[in-house]
């Protein structure tokens, strides 16, 4: 389970790039639409050409998704020399696709694919880095990158005889991968066409599951956040192949201009109710934040506002909900379950009323990929979305406020005054010394270094650290002795972190969006 969690967190490295590139394509589609921009956006104008240029850059990550995942996974999962592991993974992946190309070229009748017909005339094939090959999408990329990472972690430090020393390290890892890919390529050439048929059947099942499937998808995506396994729920839908082979996000963006210019019902054009969990982030988190604020005694509300306002804005606009959700997750886990139930119900009702689209992140991405480019012909459906959303803001507010007050849940601001106090860094540094000693506080290059040192101490010191990685907001560490890890109060002291999640030797420190910088300093201290 620890390995699965680490693998899930590693996938976030390339996934973080998709939000920016998606927004670029969405805005380019908007500005190239004459129905919205007028004659300035007619084909052939300078305006049209400029935005076509920008759009071509925006498609980069979607046209090369496989390479992004092949390169992205070793950054988190390689235990040493991550840069060299990344290069090895890329080389072995290209070797694999060259093998597939050769197999299908030499034995087309055996494997049922004749590449001489051209990639554009065949289904189930794709050109990757200029190599015509089977379209294994990100599943193949993740599998091969995972194999290379395993080889790297086990054989990178292997000592070879002196006369073969030139083949050590990176080269040795690549050599092993080179030969491992021969049987693997034959296996994939035999098996993958059947996998593609299965994907088609899965797509039909998911579509036919109707609103129950929509509800279950969004409930699991939310309720699994504390475990870190929610990546495995949405990633196969977003980037393929669970609903459509190429992934719903690339599919949506590819057809965005078509949707924008059509007056048909959006749900008829795009009959998928998945990847709308951004509504839970926008509306659900807003209702929770209001409930937390108004259930706080009036004398503490100003202080609590300083805590929850940035966390709420991050959830609503950027789609990163953990700073807010983890505030109550550790104190009252049942609130999180209610949050998942309400959120899934809200999204399903939206879908019943015809709301569909690419709404997996926060306000910024939802506006860029949905509201702005599609509002001219589909604005009515977004009014429905807003009405349902704000009804659920009210439901969230009433239910959460009642539960917080009824069960006297000790959220920030509902404890004693000392615990509500917003400490300064100097307060924290002074508190590390007994009494009022005048000992000089340690100096740090940045708050990232300060947090890294603080976390390392709380995790039992560098001798207790087995490995470390991160996802979008959490520092994920495997420790040798869990008993040496300090409690949740230590990590939330002075807002150094939003809390920790612990499962045996697997520790997750909820840092926030600055976790990549903190990890760099953390590894430097190790």
N, C-alpha and C positions, 0 to 999 in steps of 0.2 A: 504493500500500500504506500509506503514511503517513496518507493521508486516511481510509482504511478503519479503521486503528487508532484514530485520533482519534474517528471516529464511534462505534466500539465502546465506547470509554471514556466517551463522552458519555451513552450509554444507561444507565450505572450511576447517574446522578443520580436519575432517578425510581425506578429499581429498588430503591434502598436503602430507600425508604419501604415497600415491600411486606412486608418482614420484620416490622416492628412491627405493621402493620395485620393481617397474617395471624395473628400470635400472639393479638391481641385477639379476632378471630373464633373462633379455635380454643378459647380459654379460655371465651368466651361459650357456645359449643356444649357444652363440657364441663359448665358450671355450670347449663345449662338442661336437662340430660338427667336425667329422673327415675330412670332405671335406675342412674345413678351417685350422684346427690345425694339421692334419695328424694323424699318428698312435698313438701319445701320447693321443689322445682323444678317442681311442677305448674303448668300454664298458669293464669294469673290471680292467682298469689301475688305478693307484693311482690318476693320474690327473683327470680322469673321476669321480672317487669316491669323491674327494674333492669338485669338482664343483657341483656334485649331492647333496652333503650335503649343500653347500651354496644355491643352487637353492631351496631346500626344505624350507629353512628359508625365501626365497624371496616370496614364494607362500602364506605366512601366511595371509597377508592382503586380498588377493583375495579369499582365502578359507573362510574367516570370515568377509566379507564386511559388513554384516548385523550388527554384533556386533560393528564394528568400527563406524557405523553411530548412533546406539543406544547410545553408550557411548559418541560420539563426540558432539552431538547436545546440551546436557545440559551444557556443558562447556561454551557455548556462550549464551544460551537462558535462563538458570535458573537465576533468579534475585538475588538469595542469596544461600549460601551454595551449590555451584556448585558441589563439590565432593560428597555430600550426594545425590543430585539429580541424579548424574551419577550412583551411586549404585542402587538407586530406579529404574531407567530406565532399567538397566540390569536385575534386579530381576523380574520386571513385564514383560519384554520381554520373559524371560525364562518361566514364568508362562503361558503366552499366548501360547507359542509353546507346552507346556505340555497339555494345554487344547485342542489345535488342534489335538495333537496326540491321546488323549483320545476320542475325538469326532469321529475321523476317525476309531479308533479301535472298539468302541462300536456300531457305526452305519455305517458300511462300505457301505451297499447297499443304504442307504439314501443319502449319499454324493458322491457316485460313486468312492470312493478311498479305496482300500483294502491294508493297510500297511503290512499285513502279507505276501504279495508277495515280500517284500524287496524294499528298496528305489532305489537300482540300477536297478530294473526291471520296474520302474514306471516313467512316465513323470509328471512334475509339482510338484514333491515332492523333499525334500532335507533334509539332516541331519544337524541340527544346534545345536552346543554344545552337540552332542550326542543324540539329540532328533529328530526322524523322524517326519517331519511336512510338511505342504504345503510350496512350494517355493514362498513366497511373496517378495523375494529379498529386495532391499533397500526401496521399497515403504512401505512394512509392518514395517520395522525397523523405518523409519522416522515417520510413523503414530503413532506407539506405543510410541516412544520416545516423540513425540509432545504431546500426551495425558498425559504422566507422567509429563512432564515439566509444563503443565497447572495445573495439580493437585498440583504439588510442589509449584508453585508460589502463589496458592490460599490457600493452607491448611498447608503448612509447619510450619507456626507460630501459627496455631490454638491452643488455650489453652483448654485442656481437664480437666475434674474434677480431683482432686488430686489423687484419688485412681486409675485413669487410666493414670496417668502421664507418665508411662513407655512406653505408646503407642504414645507419641507425636512425632512431627518432622518427621524424616526419616521413622519410623515405621508406622505412621499414613498415610503418602503418599503411602507407599507400600500396606497397608491394603486397601485403597480406590482403588488403581490400581488392586489389586488382584480380587476384586469383579466386577469392571468395565470390566475386561477382559473376564468374562464368557459370557455375551451377545455379546461382540465384537468378540470372537472366533467363536461363532455360526454363526454370520453374515458373517465373512470372509469365513468360511467353505462352506456356501451357495453361496456366491457371487464370490469368487476368481476364480473358474474354468471358469466362464464366462469372467472374466477380462483377464485370460490367452488366451482365444480364441480371445478376442479383440486385445490383444497384437500381436498375430499372424497375424491378419488382418492389423494392423497398420504397421507391418514390411513389408508386401507385398506392401502396399500403398507407403511407403517411398522409397522402392527399385524401384518401378515403376515410381516414380516422376522424376527419372533420374537426369539430370544436373540442372534442375530448383530447385529441392530439395536441391542439394548440394550447389548451389549459395545462396538460401534463408537461409539455416542453417548458413553458414559462415557470411553472412551479418548481421543477427540478433545477432549472438554471439558477433560480434564486436561492432555494433552500440548501444547495450544495456549496454555496460560496464559502462557508466556514471551513470546509474540507479542502478547498482548492480544486475540487473535481468538476466544477461548473464549466471549465474549459472544454471538457470532453462532451458536454451537452451541446453547446452552441457551435463549436468549431466545425464539426462535420456538416452542419447545415450552412454555416456562413461561407465556408471555403470549399465545400464539396466533400463527399458526394452524396450525403444523406437525402437531400430533396431533389436537387439537380446536380448533374455530374460535375459541372464547373463551379458549383457553389452559388448560393443565393445572392451574395453580395455582388460578385462579378456579373451575374445574370441580370440583376436589377440595374446596375450601372450601364451595362451594354444596351439595354432596352429603354433607358431613361428618356431619351429624346422621343422615342416612339410613344411612350406613355404620356409624355407632356403634350404631344400633338393630337392625341386621340380624345374623343369625347365619350367613348364607351366607359362603362363603369370600371373603375380601377381594379376592383376585385375580379372582374371577368378577364382583364388583361394580365393580372398577376394573382393567381388563386392560392397564394401561400400566406398563412397567418403566423408564420414563425418570425423570429428575430425582431420582435416588437417590444422587447424588455426595456428599451429606453423609456417607455411610458411609465414603467414602475419607478425608474430613476427620477424622472421629471416630476411626476405627480405624487407618487407614493412617498418619496423622500421629503417632499415639501410638506405633506400632511404630517409626517412623523416629526419633522423639525418644529412645526407649529405646536404640536401636542407637547413636545419636550419643553418648549418655551413657556407655554401658558399653564403647565402643571408645576412650574417652578415658583416658589414664593416671590412676591414682587420685589423684595429687597435684593434678591439675587439675580433677577432677570437680566440686568445689564451685563453682568459678568458671564452668565450662561450664553447670552447672545454672541459675545466675542468668541465663544468656543464653537457654537453650532453654525454660525453664519458662514464662515469659510468652508466648513465641511458640507453644508447644504448647497452652496454655490458650486462647489466642485462636483457634487453628485448631479445637480440639475443641468449644468452647462457642459461639463466634461464627461459625465457618465461614470465617474469613479465614485462608487458609493461606500466603499469600505470605511473611510474615516467616520462617516455618520453611523452606518449600520453597526460597526464594532463597538460604538459607544454604549449600545444597549444589549448587544449580543451576549457578552460575558456576564452581564448582571442579570438579565432576564431572557434566556434563550427562547422561551415560548413566544415572546414578542416577535422574534425573527420568523418563527413558523407562521404566525398570524400575518406578518408582512408578506411572506411568500404566497399564502392563500389569497389574500386580498389582491395582490399584484397580478397573479395569474387570472383571477376572476375578472379584474378590470380589463386586461388585454383581450381575453376571450369575448367579453361583451363588445368591445370595440370591433373585433373581427366580425362578430355577428351582424353589426351595423355597417359593415363594408370597409372598415379601416384595414389597409394592408400597406406594406412598404418596407423600406430598410431603416428600421428604428431601433437599432441595438445599442446605440450610445446615447449621449446627452443632447441637449438643446441645439448645440452648434451643428453637430453632424446631421441630426434629424432635419433641421431647417435647410441645410445645404443639399441634402439628397432627397428631400420630399417636398416640404412646403414651398420653397422658393421656385424650383423648376416646374412644379406641377400645379401650382395654385390657380393658374388661369383657367384650366379645364376641370380641375378636381378640388377646387377650394371648399366646396360644400362638405366633402368628407372630412376635411381637417377641422371644420367647425364642429362636426359631430364628435370627432376625437377630443377636442378641447372641452366640450360639454361633459362628456363621460369622464374625462380626466379630472375636472374640477369637482364633479360629484364625488369621485373617489378621494380627492383631497379632503373633502368634508368628512367622509366616512372614516378615513385614516385618522383624522384629527379627533373625532368623537370617540372612536374605539380606543385609540392609544391613550388619549388623555384620561378616559375613564379607568383603564387598566392601571395606568401609572399611579393615579390618585387612590384607587380602590385598594391596590396591593402595596401601596407606599413603596414603589420601586425606587431604590436609592440612586437615581441618575444624577449627573453633575448638577449642582445647585440645590438638590434636595437633601444633601448631607449637611454636616456642620460647616460653619463659616471657614474654618481652617482648610478644609478639603476643597472648598470652592475657589479659594484664592488663586489668582493667576500669577504663579511665581515667575520671577525673572531668572535669566541664566545665572546671574550673580547669586541669587538666593540658593539656587541648586548647588553651585560650586562651594558656597560657604557651608551648606548643610552637609557636605561630604566630610567635613572636619568636625571633630568633637568640640562641643561647647562653642566658644567664641574665639578660638585660636586665630591668630593673625597670620596663619600660614598662607602663603601666596597661592592662589588658585592656578591650576594648570592652564597653559596657553594653547589654543588650537588654531589651525589655519582657517577653519570654517566650522559651521554648525554640523556639517556632515561628519567631519573628523570627530567632533565631540560626541555625536551620537554613536559612531562606530566604537569608540572607546567604552562608552557607557554600556552598549549592548554586549560587547565582548566580556566585560566584567560580570554582567548579569547572566551570561550564558556559561559561566564557570571558567573563563580564561581560555587562552588559545590552546592549551593542552586538551581541553574538553571538546574542541571543534573537530568534527570528522570531515564535513564538507559543507559548502555554502553555495546558494544560488538565490535567484530572486524572480518574482513576477512583476506585475505592474505596480503593486503597492506593498508587497511583503518581502522581507528578508527571510529566506527559508534555510534553516540550518539543521544538520544532523549532528547530535552531540553523542559523546561516548557515555556519559553518566547523566541521566535526566535529573537526578537528585541534586546536582550542583546548580541547576537553573533556578534563578530567583522567580518569585511569583509575579502575577499580573500587576500588582500595585507598584512594584519596582519599575516596571517598564512604562507605566502610565504617569509616573511621578514627573511633575513639571512639564507635562505634555511631551516627554521625550519620545513616546510612541503611543499608538492608539490601543495597544494591548498585545497579548500573545495568544496563540492557539498551540496547544501541546498534545501530541499523540505519541506516547512512548519517547523514542529518541528524536522524533521529528518535531522541530520547533518552528513556528512562524511568528516573526515579529512584524506587526502591522505598522509600517513606517509611514506610508503615504507615497506621493508621486516622486519624492526625492530618493527612493530606494536605490536606483542605480548608482548614484553618487555615494551614498552611504556604503553600499557594498564595496565600491572601489577602495575606500579607506579601510573598511573592515578587513578586506583581503590583504591590504598593505600591512596592517597590524599583525596578521597571521604570519 
